[in-house]
C-alpha cells in the first residue's frame, strides 16, 4: 500500500517562514509525481495552491511556493499571515499504478 | 466558468449502495484529456482519492476501494456518478467531485455529506 507522509502539525509565527514536506513510501518524490498542494480551512472545500511541483494557480498568493527538497515535495510559506492557518494536503500521482494518493495533511498553526 | 455540483441522498443504510451524482456546467463533460473524479473526507480526517474516469471512458480506482466502486459518465445529462456498494459507517464522509488532469485539478464541487446509519 502506497503511503504519502506529511508532518501532522507545524507552528509558525506571523511573518515567519515555514516549509511543509510530502514524502512517498516508494522512495524519492520527483517531478514525475506532479505534486499538488491544497489548503483547507474548517467547513470549506480544499483550495488548490500548487500543481506540478511549483506552478501556482492564478489565485495563489505569491508567498506560497512549491519545490522538491531532499527527496520530498515541499511547500514553503514566506511571510506567513494569520489567514494562512489551515490544513494543507499534498497529492502525488503514481504513473505506474495510475492512481493519486493524498498525504495525511499538515495542520499549520500561526501563533 | 466550470461548476461542479454534487447531489445524493444524504443518508444511506449499512450494507446498501451509495449513489452520488455530479452535475457539470460551464464545460463539456466530453472535453479532451480531462478526468472526472471523486474524493472523500471522513469527518475530522484527511482527503482520500476514490477514483476517476477519463474522458475516453477508462476508469481508475483506489485499490483499497476498487472492489466496491463504480464511476460512470452520463454524457447526455452532463453528469458523472459514483456508486459505492456494501457501505459501512466508515464510508460516512463529505464527498467531492473534481475535474482534473494528471498534473492538476481544475475544478472542485463544494462537497456533499453522506452519512451511513440505520
Interface residues (C-beta under 8 A of the other chain):
Chain A: X1 X34 X36 X38 X40 X45 X46 X48 X51 X52 X55 X89 X91 X93 X95 X97 X98 X99 X100 X101 X102 X103 X104 X105
Chain B: X37 X39 X46 X47 X48 X49 X52 X60 X61 X62 X63 X64 X96 X102 X103 X104 X105 X108 X109 X110 X111
